[in-house]
Amino acid sequence: MKIRLIQRKNGLLAVIGGSVQPVARVARAFPKSNPGRFVGLLGEDGHEICLIEDPGALDADSQGILNAALKDAYFIPRIREILSVAPRGTGGEWTVVAEDGEIVFRTQDREALDGSKPPAITVTDENGRRYWIEDYWAMDRESRNTIRELVPDEVLRRRARVVSIRR
């Protein structure tokens, strides 16, 4: 079945076998093991409209549109500085300076911070968008102090090991 993508001001459209469907989001089916194949087009309800097995088989315009949508979906802004984190229920409202400017977002809870690759921390907001702190320990003191109580244990343990090895 032929698939063509069209970029409009208000979003992405997929023309699938003559039927036009609005696309709310694009998602790689296997982002780590096979990132160049199998891209899902999802509707407003989160359900899959179609699966593009080989994005390279799309026409050139559709490939460009899909690549731009994927870049936008998978771009993770790097947090350079943390200006504030105001408590909001079990989560918080963060004001940060990222590589693309000042951003304000909300997290749901402490679990929104992933420190599984210390000293890096990935922060996920309440909408599922991710932000990246490349090295918690390399941030300025004020930024570190702002989130000290939220830092995942893995990041703290990693620092303790590095300090004790150096002694």
N, CA and C atoms as a LAMMPS dump frame, in Angstrom:
ITEM: TIMESTEP
0
ITEM: NUMBER OF ATOMS
501
ITEM: BOX BOUNDS ff ff ff
-5.0000000000000000e+02 5.0000000000000000e+02
-5.0000000000000000e+02 5.0000000000000000e+02
-5.0000000000000000e+02 5.0000000000000000e+02
ITEM: ATOMS id mol type element x y z
1 1 1 N 0.846 -1.176 0
2 1 2 C 0 0 0
3 1 3 C 0.895 1.244 0
4 2 1 N 0.576 2.203 -0.834
5 2 2 C 1.363 3.435 -0.937
6 2 3 C 1.005 4.384 0.205
7 3 1 N 2.069 4.912 0.83
8 3 2 C 1.909 5.873 1.923
9 3 3 C 2.646 7.146 1.535
10 4 1 N 1.968 8.278 1.744
11 4 2 C 2.578 9.58 1.478
12 4 3 C 2.303 10.475 2.674
13 5 1 N 3.294 11.27 3.069
14 5 2 C 3.134 12.181 4.197
15 5 3 C 3.086 13.618 3.701
16 6 1 N 2.235 14.409 4.365
17 6 2 C 2.07 15.82 4.024
18 6 3 C 2.198 16.629 5.313
19 7 1 N 3.025 17.674 5.278
20 7 2 C 3.167 18.554 6.437
21 7 3 C 2.251 19.754 6.261
22 8 1 N 1.385 19.98 7.22
23 8 2 C 0.492 21.14 7.232
24 8 3 C 0.847 22.004 8.436
25 9 1 N 0.343 23.243 8.454
26 9 2 C 0.596 24.137 9.592
27 9 3 C 0.142 23.514 10.905
28 10 1 N -0.99 22.844 10.867
29 10 2 C -1.562 22.275 12.087
30 10 3 C -1.148 20.824 12.332
31 11 1 N -0.191 20.309 11.592
32 11 2 C 0.29 18.958 11.86
33 11 3 C 0.553 18.134 10.621
34 12 1 N 0.764 16.895 10.863
35 12 2 C 1.154 15.928 9.841
36 12 3 C -0.075 15.144 9.371
37 13 1 N -0.139 14.895 8.072
38 13 2 C -1.204 14.064 7.504
39 13 3 C -0.56 12.879 6.795
40 14 1 N -1.223 11.725 6.874
41 14 2 C -0.785 10.543 6.142
42 14 3 C -1.847 10.209 5.105
43 15 1 N -1.411 10.043 3.875
44 15 2 C -2.307 9.601 2.812
45 15 3 C -1.986 8.133 2.595
46 16 1 N -2.941 7.279 2.988
47 16 2 C -2.728 5.832 2.951
48 16 3 C -3.766 5.237 2.015
49 17 1 N -3.303 4.807 0.857
50 17 2 C -4.22 4.227 -0.117
51 17 3 C -5.374 5.133 -0.477
52 18 1 N -5.137 6.452 -0.537
53 18 2 C -6.186 7.401 -0.901
54 18 3 C -6.933 7.982 0.285
55 19 1 N -6.824 7.389 1.457
56 19 2 C -7.483 7.891 2.661
57 19 3 C -6.536 8.824 3.416
58 20 1 N -7.045 9.976 3.854
59 20 2 C -6.225 10.954 4.573
60 20 3 C -6.48 10.822 6.072
61 21 1 N -5.381 10.66 6.828
62 21 2 C -5.472 10.489 8.285
63 21 3 C -4.566 11.514 8.972
64 22 1 N -5.054 12.23 9.998
65 22 2 C -4.158 13.104 10.767
66 22 3 C -3.235 12.251 11.645
67 23 1 N -1.983 12.655 11.74
68 23 2 C -0.987 11.941 12.536
69 23 3 C -0.619 12.806 13.743
70 24 1 N -0.807 12.27 14.928
71 24 2 C -0.481 13.017 16.143
72 24 3 C 0.973 12.823 16.553
73 25 1 N 1.516 11.636 16.253
74 25 2 C 2.865 11.326 16.722
75 25 3 C 3.475 10.239 15.861
76 26 1 N 4.797 10.263 15.747
77 26 2 C 5.526 9.178 15.088
78 26 3 C 6.365 8.48 16.153
79 27 1 N 6.558 7.177 15.989
80 27 2 C 7.331 6.423 16.98
81 27 3 C 8.058 5.27 16.301
82 28 1 N 9.311 5.121 16.656
83 28 2 C 10.085 3.979 16.155
84 28 3 C 9.637 2.728 16.907
85 29 1 N 9.374 1.658 16.18
86 29 2 C 8.953 0.412 16.822
87 29 3 C 10.118 -0.234 17.573
88 30 1 N 11.314 -0.152 17.015
89 30 2 C 12.508 -0.739 17.631
90 30 3 C 13.627 0.299 17.639
91 31 1 N 13.522 1.323 18.492
92 31 2 C 14.46 2.44 18.435
93 31 3 C 15.916 2.074 18.704
94 32 1 N 16.163 1.027 19.447
95 32 2 C 17.552 0.654 19.748
96 32 3 C 18.072 -0.435 18.821
97 33 1 N 17.281 -1.452 18.577
98 33 2 C 17.775 -2.589 17.792
99 33 3 C 17.649 -2.397 16.281
100 34 1 N 16.685 -1.588 15.831
101 34 2 C 16.493 -1.408 14.397
102 34 3 C 15.912 -0.016 14.113
103 35 1 N 16.68 1.053 14.416
104 35 2 C 16.13 2.405 14.324
105 35 3 C 15.801 2.875 12.911
106 36 1 N 16.363 2.25 11.89
107 36 2 C 16.13 2.687 10.523
108 36 3 C 14.905 2.092 9.867
109 37 1 N 14.188 1.229 10.577
110 37 2 C 13.013 0.57 9.996
111 37 3 C 11.862 0.625 10.986
112 38 1 N 10.678 0.299 10.525
113 38 2 C 9.489 0.153 11.355
114 38 3 C 9.159 1.406 12.168
115 39 1 N 8.513 2.362 11.499
116 39 2 C 8.085 3.599 12.146
117 39 3 C 6.564 3.612 12.177
118 40 1 N 6.017 3.769 13.378
119 40 2 C 4.579 3.818 13.537
120 40 3 C 4.052 5.232 13.436
121 41 1 N 2.918 5.385 12.766
122 41 2 C 2.194 6.651 12.722
123 41 3 C 1.003 6.491 13.653
124 42 1 N 0.898 7.372 14.645
125 42 2 C -0.138 7.245 15.668
126 42 3 C -1.151 8.372 15.565
127 43 1 N -2.408 8.037 15.802
128 43 2 C -3.477 9.018 15.784
129 43 3 C -3.619 9.714 17.124
130 44 1 N -4.572 10.633 17.213
131 44 2 C -4.823 11.395 18.442
132 44 3 C -5.139 10.49 19.632
133 45 1 N -5.753 9.36 19.371
134 45 2 C -6.117 8.428 20.446
135 45 3 C -4.947 7.548 20.881
136 46 1 N -3.787 7.723 20.238
137 46 2 C -2.603 6.938 20.585
138 46 3 C -2.517 5.607 19.865
139 47 1 N -3.535 5.267 19.101
140 47 2 C -3.536 4.009 18.365
141 47 3 C -2.794 4.166 17.033
142 48 1 N -2.231 3.067 16.604
143 48 2 C -1.459 3.082 15.371
144 48 3 C -2.365 3.208 14.15
145 49 1 N -2.026 4.164 13.293
146 49 2 C -2.724 4.337 12.016
147 49 3 C -2.135 3.366 11.017
148 50 1 N -0.787 3.323 10.985
149 50 2 C -0.096 2.38 10.121
150 50 3 C 1.341 2.241 10.584
151 51 1 N 2.005 1.223 10.076
152 51 2 C 3.407 0.976 10.377
153 51 3 C 4.175 1.04 9.058
154 52 1 N 5.153 1.922 9.005
155 52 2 C 5.995 2.027 7.813
156 52 3 C 7.174 1.093 8.028
157 53 1 N 7.186 0 7.285
158 53 2 C 8.241 -1.01 7.457
159 53 3 C 9.601 -0.478 7.027
160 54 1 N 9.646 0.201 5.874
161 54 2 C 10.906 0.708 5.356
162 54 3 C 10.744 2.177 4.966
163 55 1 N 11.124 3.1 5.863
164 55 2 C 10.986 4.523 5.546
165 55 3 C 11.748 4.927 4.284
166 56 1 N 12.785 4.188 3.906
167 56 2 C 13.544 4.474 2.697
168 56 3 C 12.746 4.243 1.428
169 57 1 N 11.637 3.533 1.53
170 57 2 C 10.797 3.271 0.361
171 57 3 C 9.798 4.401 0.099
172 58 1 N 9.692 5.369 1.017
173 58 2 C 8.796 6.508 0.815
174 58 3 C 9.376 7.432 -0.251
175 59 1 N 8.517 8.252 -0.857
176 59 2 C 9.019 9.258 -1.801
177 59 3 C 9.891 10.252 -1.029
178 60 1 N 10.723 10.995 -1.738
179 60 2 C 11.71 11.879 -1.116
180 60 3 C 11.065 12.912 -0.185
181 61 1 N 9.956 13.523 -0.594
182 61 2 C 9.29 14.516 0.257
183 61 3 C 8.795 13.879 1.55
184 62 1 N 8.18 12.707 1.435
185 62 2 C 7.668 12.013 2.616
186 62 3 C 8.804 11.601 3.549
187 63 1 N 9.926 11.166 2.976
188 63 2 C 11.087 10.809 3.793
189 63 3 C 11.571 12.017 4.592
190 64 1 N 11.65 13.175 3.94
191 64 2 C 12.083 14.401 4.622
192 64 3 C 11.153 14.786 5.754
193 65 1 N 9.849 14.686 5.493
194 65 2 C 8.848 15.013 6.51
195 65 3 C 8.951 14.042 7.677
196 66 1 N 9.085 12.745 7.381
197 66 2 C 9.199 11.732 8.429
198 66 3 C 10.48 11.932 9.245
199 67 1 N 11.595 12.196 8.574
200 67 2 C 12.855 12.409 9.296
201 67 3 C 12.772 13.61 10.227
202 68 1 N 12.125 14.689 9.781
203 68 2 C 11.959 15.872 10.628
204 68 3 C 11.077 15.552 11.838
205 69 1 N 10.003 14.791 11.619
206 69 2 C 9.11 14.42 12.721
207 69 3 C 9.822 13.505 13.721
208 70 1 N 10.634 12.575 13.217
209 70 2 C 11.389 11.691 14.106
210 70 3 C 12.44 12.466 14.896
211 71 1 N 13.103 13.391 14.234
212 71 2 C 14.109 14.203 14.929
213 71 3 C 13.453 14.978 16.059
214 72 1 N 12.295 15.555 15.783
215 72 2 C 11.573 16.307 16.811
216 72 3 C 11.119 15.395 17.95
217 73 1 N 10.643 14.208 17.603
218 73 2 C 10.134 13.278 18.615
219 73 3 C 11.242 12.72 19.502
220 74 1 N 12.429 12.55 18.96
221 74 2 C 13.5 11.894 19.712
222 74 3 C 14.605 12.84 20.184
223 75 1 N 14.483 14.119 19.898
224 75 2 C 15.461 15.084 20.375
225 75 3 C 15.307 15.235 21.887
226 76 1 N 16.399 15.119 22.604
227 76 2 C 16.377 15.264 24.063
228 76 3 C 17.22 16.49 24.422
229 77 1 N 16.565 17.594 24.816
230 77 2 C 17.326 18.788 25.166
231 77 3 C 18.247 18.539 26.366
232 78 1 N 19.457 19.086 26.287
233 78 2 C 20.409 18.959 27.388
234 78 3 C 20.205 20.127 28.34
235 79 1 N 19.992 19.812 29.605
236 79 2 C 19.836 20.836 30.635
237 79 3 C 21.219 21.34 31.02
238 80 1 N 21.412 22.64 30.899
239 80 2 C 22.693 23.256 31.248
240 80 3 C 22.682 23.811 32.668
241 81 1 N 21.515 24.309 33.105
242 81 2 C 21.404 24.943 34.414
243 81 3 C 19.988 24.737 34.936
244 82 1 N 19.856 24.525 36.236
245 82 2 C 18.54 24.376 36.858
246 82 3 C 18.287 25.631 37.675
247 83 1 N 17.288 26.409 37.272
248 83 2 C 16.989 27.669 37.954
249 83 3 C 16.133 27.447 39.197
250 84 1 N 15.135 26.542 39.087
251 84 2 C 14.288 26.258 40.245
252 84 3 C 13.51 24.967 40.029
253 85 1 N 13.121 24.361 41.142
254 85 2 C 12.187 23.238 41.137
255 85 3 C 11.205 23.516 42.277
256 86 1 N 9.975 23.879 41.915
257 86 2 C 8.942 24.193 42.899
258 86 3 C 8.078 22.957 43.108
259 87 1 N 7.92 22.507 44.364
260 87 2 C 7.089 21.322 44.625
261 87 3 C 5.65 21.523 44.155
262 88 1 N 5.11 20.502 43.495
263 88 2 C 3.719 20.482 43.026
264 88 3 C 3.196 19.083 43.262
265 89 1 N 2.489 18.865 44.35
266 89 2 C 2.008 17.524 44.694
267 89 3 C 3.193 16.612 44.948
268 90 1 N 3.222 15.457 44.278
269 90 2 C 4.345 14.537 44.439
270 90 3 C 5.498 14.851 43.495
271 91 1 N 5.266 15.777 42.562
272 91 2 C 6.29 16.139 41.586
273 91 3 C 6.745 17.567 41.78
274 92 1 N 7.085 18.206 40.675
275 92 2 C 7.553 19.57 40.769
276 92 3 C 7.474 20.291 39.445
277 93 1 N 7.547 21.61 39.523
278 93 2 C 7.612 22.437 38.338
279 93 3 C 9.048 22.929 38.203
280 94 1 N 9.681 22.526 37.131
281 94 2 C 11.085 22.825 36.887
282 94 3 C 11.214 24.024 35.961
283 95 1 N 12.15 24.892 36.255
284 95 2 C 12.555 25.959 35.359
285 95 3 C 14.039 25.738 35.113
286 96 1 N 14.377 25.49 33.849
287 96 2 C 15.762 25.149 33.497
288 96 3 C 16.216 25.963 32.295
289 97 1 N 17.525 26 32.122
290 97 2 C 18.109 26.55 30.916
291 97 3 C 18.676 25.357 30.157
292 98 1 N 18.138 25.125 28.978
293 98 2 C 18.59 24.023 28.127
294 98 3 C 19.307 24.627 26.921
295 99 1 N 19.815 23.756 26.063
296 99 2 C 20.555 24.25 24.907
297 99 3 C 19.696 25.078 23.958
298 100 1 N 18.38 24.924 24.051
299 100 2 C 17.506 25.717 23.183
300 100 3 C 16.745 26.799 23.955
301 101 1 N 17.269 27.198 25.126
302 101 2 C 16.672 28.296 25.882
303 101 3 C 16.041 27.855 27.187
304 102 1 N 15.354 28.787 27.817
305 102 2 C 14.707 28.514 29.102
306 102 3 C 13.429 27.705 28.874
307 103 1 N 13.247 26.688 29.707
308 103 2 C 12.1 25.79 29.58
309 103 3 C 11.473 25.617 30.96
310 104 1 N 10.148 25.562 31.001
311 104 2 C 9.421 25.243 32.224
312 104 3 C 8.618 23.979 31.945
313 105 1 N 8.75 22.98 32.831
314 105 2 C 7.989 21.741 32.678
315 105 3 C 7.682 21.176 34.054
316 106 1 N 6.764 20.226 34.098
317 106 2 C 6.365 19.584 35.355
318 106 3 C 6.717 18.103 35.337
319 107 1 N 7.117 17.597 36.494
320 107 2 C 7.333 16.161 36.662
321 107 3 C 6.269 15.63 37.607
322 108 1 N 5.985 14.334 37.482
323 108 2 C 4.944 13.743 38.324
324 108 3 C 5.449 13.329 39.695
325 109 1 N 6.675 12.808 39.755
326 109 2 C 7.211 12.34 41.033
327 109 3 C 8.712 12.155 40.924
328 110 1 N 9.338 11.674 41.985
329 110 2 C 10.788 11.484 42.003
330 110 3 C 11.228 10.451 40.967
331 111 1 N 10.336 9.536 40.622
332 111 2 C 10.645 8.507 39.627
333 111 3 C 10.865 9.098 38.233
334 112 1 N 10.566 10.375 38.06
335 112 2 C 10.77 11.042 36.773
336 112 3 C 12.253 11.221 36.465
337 113 1 N 13.112 11.012 37.448
338 113 2 C 14.557 11.133 37.251
339 113 3 C 15.171 9.746 37.159
340 114 1 N 15.863 9.492 36.061
341 114 2 C 16.509 8.199 35.83
342 114 3 C 18.017 8.399 35.882
343 115 1 N 18.649 7.756 36.84
344 115 2 C 20.098 7.855 36.99
345 115 3 C 20.801 6.56 36.678
346 116 1 N 20.233 5.749 35.793
347 116 2 C 20.791 4.428 35.502
348 116 3 C 22.121 4.474 34.747
349 117 1 N 22.5 5.649 34.243
350 117 2 C 23.787 5.798 33.546
351 117 3 C 24.569 6.959 34.163
352 118 1 N 24.956 6.808 35.445
353 118 2 C 25.624 7.908 36.141
354 118 3 C 26.929 8.294 35.463
355 119 1 N 27.259 9.553 35.493
356 119 2 C 26.665 10.669 36.242
357 119 3 C 25.54 11.379 35.491
358 120 1 N 25.061 10.798 34.389
359 120 2 C 23.96 11.393 33.62
360 120 3 C 22.627 11.132 34.31
361 121 1 N 21.707 12.058 34.13
362 121 2 C 20.35 11.911 34.648
363 121 3 C 19.392 12.276 33.516
364 122 1 N 18.407 11.423 33.281
365 122 2 C 17.343 11.731 32.332
366 122 3 C 16.107 12.108 33.139
367 123 1 N 15.519 13.257 32.819
368 123 2 C 14.327 13.746 33.508
369 123 3 C 13.171 13.652 32.522
370 124 1 N 12.061 13.027 32.941
371 124 2 C 10.891 12.885 32.077
372 124 3 C 9.751 13.721 32.636
373 125 1 N 9.201 14.608 31.819
374 125 2 C 8.112 15.453 32.306
375 125 3 C 6.784 14.709 32.276
376 126 1 N 5.749 15.355 32.762
377 126 2 C 4.442 14.697 32.883
378 126 3 C 3.826 14.338 31.53
379 127 1 N 4.357 14.898 30.434
380 127 2 C 3.862 14.58 29.094
381 127 3 C 4.722 13.544 28.381
382 128 1 N 5.735 13.028 29.072
383 128 2 C 6.598 12.017 28.481
384 128 3 C 7.808 12.572 27.748
385 129 1 N 7.952 13.879 27.691
386 129 2 C 9.129 14.485 27.038
387 129 3 C 10.336 14.337 27.957
388 130 1 N 11.469 13.998 27.366
389 130 2 C 12.673 13.77 28.155
390 130 3 C 13.659 14.923 28.018
391 131 1 N 14.412 15.126 29.101
392 131 2 C 15.484 16.115 29.168
393 131 3 C 16.695 15.395 29.739
394 132 1 N 17.881 15.924 29.438
395 132 2 C 19.098 15.197 29.785
396 132 3 C 20.069 16.094 30.532
397 133 1 N 20.528 15.607 31.673
398 133 2 C 21.621 16.237 32.399
399 133 3 C 22.822 15.348 32.122
400 134 1 N 23.774 15.858 31.373
401 134 2 C 24.903 15.04 30.93
402 134 3 C 25.751 14.548 32.097
403 135 1 N 26.052 15.434 33.038
404 135 2 C 26.887 15.076 34.192
405 135 3 C 26.446 15.926 35.376
406 136 1 N 25.708 15.308 36.286
407 136 2 C 25.209 16.025 37.46
408 136 3 C 26.342 16.713 38.203
409 137 1 N 27.463 16.044 38.359
410 137 2 C 28.569 16.581 39.153
411 137 3 C 29.281 17.73 38.458
412 138 1 N 29.156 17.867 37.159
413 138 2 C 29.802 18.954 36.429
414 138 3 C 28.941 20.219 36.392
415 139 1 N 27.69 20.116 36.862
416 139 2 C 26.811 21.293 36.885
417 139 3 C 27.287 22.268 37.96
418 140 1 N 26.859 23.516 37.827
419 140 2 C 27.209 24.507 38.843
420 140 3 C 26.57 24.129 40.183
421 141 1 N 27.171 24.598 41.257
422 141 2 C 26.747 24.239 42.621
423 141 3 C 25.271 24.552 42.865
424 142 1 N 24.798 25.716 42.409
425 142 2 C 23.399 26.101 42.633
426 142 3 C 22.444 25.103 41.968
427 143 1 N 22.774 24.689 40.747
428 143 2 C 21.931 23.71 40.049
429 143 3 C 21.913 22.389 40.799
430 144 1 N 23.088 21.921 41.222
431 144 2 C 23.154 20.654 41.979
432 144 3 C 22.353 20.757 43.26
433 145 1 N 22.497 21.864 43.985
434 145 2 C 21.772 22.033 45.25
435 145 3 C 20.264 22.086 45.041
436 146 1 N 19.825 22.628 43.919
437 146 2 C 18.389 22.751 43.642
438 146 3 C 17.716 21.383 43.562
439 147 1 N 18.429 20.38 43.032
440 147 2 C 17.8 19.052 42.895
441 147 3 C 18.443 17.992 43.79
442 148 1 N 19.271 18.4 44.739
443 148 2 C 19.999 17.455 45.589
444 148 3 C 19.095 16.362 46.181
445 149 1 N 17.918 16.721 46.647
446 149 2 C 17.008 15.739 47.265
447 149 3 C 16.358 14.803 46.251
448 150 1 N 16.444 15.14 44.976
449 150 2 C 15.798 14.34 43.931
450 150 3 C 16.763 13.431 43.183
451 151 1 N 18.057 13.639 43.371
452 151 2 C 19.062 12.912 42.596
453 151 3 C 18.957 11.408 42.859
454 152 1 N 18.888 10.614 41.79
455 152 2 C 18.811 9.16 41.959
456 152 3 C 20.021 8.607 42.711
457 153 1 N 19.77 7.598 43.532
458 153 2 C 20.816 6.987 44.353
459 153 3 C 22.003 6.509 43.525
460 154 1 N 21.751 6.007 42.31
461 154 2 C 22.84 5.496 41.469
462 154 3 C 23.887 6.576 41.196
463 155 1 N 23.433 7.81 40.998
464 155 2 C 24.34 8.915 40.715
465 155 3 C 25.167 9.239 41.953
466 156 1 N 24.514 9.235 43.107
467 156 2 C 25.231 9.514 44.359
468 156 3 C 26.229 8.41 44.687
469 157 1 N 25.825 7.149 44.526
470 157 2 C 26.734 6.021 44.799
471 157 3 C 27.934 6.05 43.862
472 158 1 N 27.694 6.378 42.603
473 158 2 C 28.785 6.434 41.633
474 158 3 C 29.817 7.475 42.05
475 159 1 N 29.364 8.617 42.529
476 159 2 C 30.269 9.679 42.97
477 159 3 C 31.048 9.218 44.199
478 160 1 N 30.379 8.536 45.121
479 160 2 C 31.055 8.044 46.329
480 160 3 C 32.159 7.061 45.968
481 161 1 N 31.921 6.182 44.981
482 161 2 C 32.935 5.224 44.545
483 161 3 C 34.12 5.921 43.901
484 162 1 N 33.842 6.923 43.054
485 162 2 C 34.914 7.637 42.37
486 162 3 C 35.775 8.373 43.382
487 163 1 N 35.171 9.019 44.376
488 163 2 C 35.916 9.748 45.397
489 163 3 C 36.75 8.802 46.225
490 164 1 N 36.2 7.653 46.625
491 164 2 C 36.968 6.717 47.462
492 164 3 C 38.104 6.053 46.683
493 165 1 N 37.955 5.865 45.376
494 165 2 C 39.024 5.277 44.555
495 165 3 C 40.179 6.253 44.421
496 166 1 N 39.888 7.533 44.35
497 166 2 C 40.933 8.553 44.186
498 166 3 C 41.764 8.738 45.449
499 167 1 N 41.227 8.396 46.579
500 167 2 C 41.955 8.617 47.843
501 167 3 C 43.057 7.65 48.051
